[in-house]
Amino acid sequence: MKQFGYNKEEPVTLWGKILVDGRTRYTAAKEAGLKEIPAVERNFESRDDAILYTLERQALRRNLTSADIIKAARPLHNKKKRPTEQGGLQLV
């Protein structure tokens, strides 16, 4: 990024103040001393929806096997089998 700058065709994705996609790009831009990078904001209905979006993006971008994708998504599947927790979700 120091040499060529940030690829504006690959903005990071935010959900409010949460970085949902683009952590590596964000870190590289910061290390390169960039002051601004392109970002898009998306509205997800739930934390799980945001996580699924991230998994989909990673599966498209990286050389993940089907087994890698299933392993990463399994905790979401297992969570949906548990009874719903009382109250809202706390995002961290």
Secondary structure, 3 states (H helix, E strand, C coil): CCCCCCCCCCCEEEECCEEEECHHHHHHHHHCCCCCCCEEECCCCCHHHHHHHHHHHHHHHCCCCHHHHHHHHHHHHHHHHCCCCCCCCCCC
